[in-house]
Amino acid sequence: MDTSWHDSSSDRRHTRHRVLSLITRHAIVEELAEFGAAVHICARNQEDIDKCLEEWKIKGFHITGSACDVLSPDQRQNIMQTVSSNFHGKLNILINNVGTTAPKSLIDYTLEDVTKIMGTNFESSYHLCQLAHPLLKASGYGSIVFISSIAGLKAFPHSSVYASSKGAMNQFTKNIAFEWAKDNIRANAVAPGPVKTPLVESLMVCVFVKRLYIL
Ligand SMILES: NC(=O)c1ccc[n+]([C@@H]2O[C@H](COP(=O)([O-])OP(=O)(O)OC[C@H]3O[C@@H](n4cnc5c(N)ncnc54)[C@H](OP(=O)(O)O)[C@@H]3O)[C@@H](O)[C@H]2O)c1
């Protein structure tokens, strides 16, 4: 594969895509890197990031990363500045994957829970899209991918705040696609069902989640 940097939108297959992936999940990052994309990742802990970067360096991938707690607006701005400087002011793909939850009955959620879950899952991705807009536009063909959830489409127990954050994300995807089509920026949401990851393992105390795996 030709991985040279050039911007002719008529020849996208031969352009190295610049991707900001708000995750350290190996599967998505490695898939993109295998296609020759330059990827910048984020998580909260720099040591975790560095461990992943070491592995990926050995594999010859073009991946960088920096710590960012997406609940902090300042840290969101910092990571976008880093990306802008790494990728020469251009970004082809923004992947909003960060997510959190805590299983509780609707009546038991505190305002702090709501602020944390909505802030992590929805508000941060809203703000990051705003920050990424000039970079996505400058690339000539930008794409935003939201990792939503089936919980944003259907009602499940013990997930009212998480589900609301993903429902908001689904609607926001449509608004972005509508407003930014003129800038050649696409937006899509992926809505997976249950996948056994650390996030789901942390929910295994919940009888309903356990049942999903037994069925
Ligand atoms: N697993 C499922 O069944 C399932 C189903 C549907 C949708 N999803 C969605 O898929 C996405 C990924 O989830 P996962 O299942 O892969 O869970 P995961 O392994 O726990 O990954 C969550 C990611 O979010 C990051 N994160 C959480 N809070 C953060 C914060 N404040 N700042 C920066 N990063 C933060 C974590 O990074 P650090 O902890 O390293 O900082 C981690 O990389 C989420 O949006 C989730 O809602 C998952």
The ligand as an SDF file (V2000), in Angstrom:
LIG
                    3D

 48 52  0  0  0  0  0  0  0  0999 V2000
  -19.1810   -3.7340   25.4520 N   0  0  0  0  0  0  0  0  0  0  0  0
  -20.4330   -3.6510   25.0620 C   0  0  0  0  0  0  0  0  0  0  0  0
  -21.2550   -4.5630   25.2550 O   0  0  0  0  0  0  0  0  0  0  0  0
  -20.9090   -2.4340   24.3330 C   0  0  0  0  0  0  0  0  0  0  0  0
  -22.1560   -2.4970   23.6800 C   0  0  0  0  0  0  0  0  0  0  0  0
  -22.6010   -1.3660   23.0040 C   0  0  0  0  0  0  0  0  0  0  0  0
  -21.8190   -0.2250   22.9750 C   0  0  0  0  0  0  0  0  0  0  0  0
  -20.6190   -0.1960   23.6240 N   0  0  0  0  0  0  0  0  0  0  0  0
  -19.8600    1.0630   23.5840 C   0  0  0  0  0  0  0  0  0  0  0  0
  -18.5750    0.7890   23.0920 O   0  0  0  0  0  0  0  0  0  0  0  0
  -17.6800    1.8070   23.5780 C   0  0  0  0  0  0  0  0  0  0  0  0
  -16.4380    1.1510   24.1420 C   0  0  0  0  0  0  0  0  0  0  0  0
  -16.8050    0.3940   25.2840 O   0  0  0  0  0  0  0  0  0  0  0  0
  -16.0960   -0.9720   25.7030 P   0  0  0  0  0  0  0  0  0  0  0  0
  -17.1640   -1.9670   25.8940 O   0  0  0  0  0  0  0  0  0  0  0  0
  -14.9690   -1.2550   24.7770 O   0  0  0  0  0  0  0  0  0  0  0  0
  -15.6080   -0.5830   27.1690 O   0  0  0  0  0  0  0  0  0  0  0  0
  -14.1660   -0.3610   27.8040 P   0  0  0  0  0  0  0  0  0  0  0  0
  -13.2730   -1.4700   27.4380 O   0  0  0  0  0  0  0  0  0  0  0  0
  -14.4180   -0.0780   29.2520 O   0  0  0  0  0  0  0  0  0  0  0  0
  -13.6910    0.9600   27.0620 O   0  0  0  0  0  0  0  0  0  0  0  0
  -14.1260    2.2070   27.4660 C   0  0  0  0  0  0  0  0  0  0  0  0
  -13.0770    3.1810   27.0040 C   0  0  0  0  0  0  0  0  0  0  0  0
  -13.4830    4.5000   27.3980 O   0  0  0  0  0  0  0  0  0  0  0  0
  -12.3760    5.1250   28.0050 C   0  0  0  0  0  0  0  0  0  0  0  0
  -12.8490    6.1250   28.9560 N   0  0  0  0  0  0  0  0  0  0  0  0
  -13.8410    6.0080   29.8750 C   0  0  0  0  0  0  0  0  0  0  0  0
  -13.9970    7.1630   30.5330 N   0  0  0  0  0  0  0  0  0  0  0  0
  -13.0960    8.0280   30.0190 C   0  0  0  0  0  0  0  0  0  0  0  0
  -12.7640    9.3770   30.2590 C   0  0  0  0  0  0  0  0  0  0  0  0
  -13.4070   10.1140   31.2070 N   0  0  0  0  0  0  0  0  0  0  0  0
  -11.7830    9.9630   29.5280 N   0  0  0  0  0  0  0  0  0  0  0  0
  -11.1210    9.2490   28.5800 C   0  0  0  0  0  0  0  0  0  0  0  0
  -11.3810    7.9650   28.2840 N   0  0  0  0  0  0  0  0  0  0  0  0
  -12.3560    7.3610   29.0000 C   0  0  0  0  0  0  0  0  0  0  0  0
  -11.5780    4.0240   28.6600 C   0  0  0  0  0  0  0  0  0  0  0  0
  -10.2370    4.4200   28.7800 O   0  0  0  0  0  0  0  0  0  0  0  0
   -9.4150    4.3330   30.1680 P   0  0  0  0  0  0  0  0  0  0  0  0
  -10.2790    3.6460   31.1790 O   0  0  0  0  0  0  0  0  0  0  0  0
   -8.2060    3.5260   29.8000 O   0  0  0  0  0  0  0  0  0  0  0  0
   -9.1180    5.7550   30.4880 O   0  0  0  0  0  0  0  0  0  0  0  0
  -11.7190    2.9080   27.6130 C   0  0  0  0  0  0  0  0  0  0  0  0
  -10.7420    3.0220   26.5900 O   0  0  0  0  0  0  0  0  0  0  0  0
  -18.4550    2.6090   24.6260 C   0  0  0  0  0  0  0  0  0  0  0  0
  -18.9180    3.8300   24.0600 O   0  0  0  0  0  0  0  0  0  0  0  0
  -19.6340    1.7160   24.9370 C   0  0  0  0  0  0  0  0  0  0  0  0
  -20.7620    2.4490   25.3740 O   0  0  0  0  0  0  0  0  0  0  0  0
  -20.1430   -1.2820   24.3040 C   0  0  0  0  0  0  0  0  0  0  0  0
  1  2  1  0
  2  3  2  0
  2  4  1  0
  4  5  1  0
  4 48  2  0
  5  6  2  0
  6  7  1  0
  7  8  2  0
  8  9  1  0
  8 48  1  0
  9 10  1  0
  9 46  1  0
 10 11  1  0
 11 12  1  0
 11 44  1  0
 12 13  1  0
 13 14  1  0
 14 15  2  0
 14 16  1  0
 14 17  1  0
 17 18  1  0
 18 19  2  0
 18 20  1  0
 18 21  1  0
 21 22  1  0
 22 23  1  0
 23 24  1  0
 23 42  1  0
 24 25  1  0
 25 26  1  0
 25 36  1  0
 26 27  1  0
 26 35  1  0
 27 28  2  0
 28 29  1  0
 29 30  1  0
 29 35  2  0
 30 31  1  0
 30 32  2  0
 32 33  1  0
 33 34  2  0
 34 35  1  0
 36 37  1  0
 36 42  1  0
 37 38  1  0
 38 39  2  0
 38 40  1  0
 38 41  1  0
 42 43  1  0
 44 45  1  0
 44 46  1  0
 46 47  1  0
M  CHG  2   8   1  16  -1
M  END
$$$$
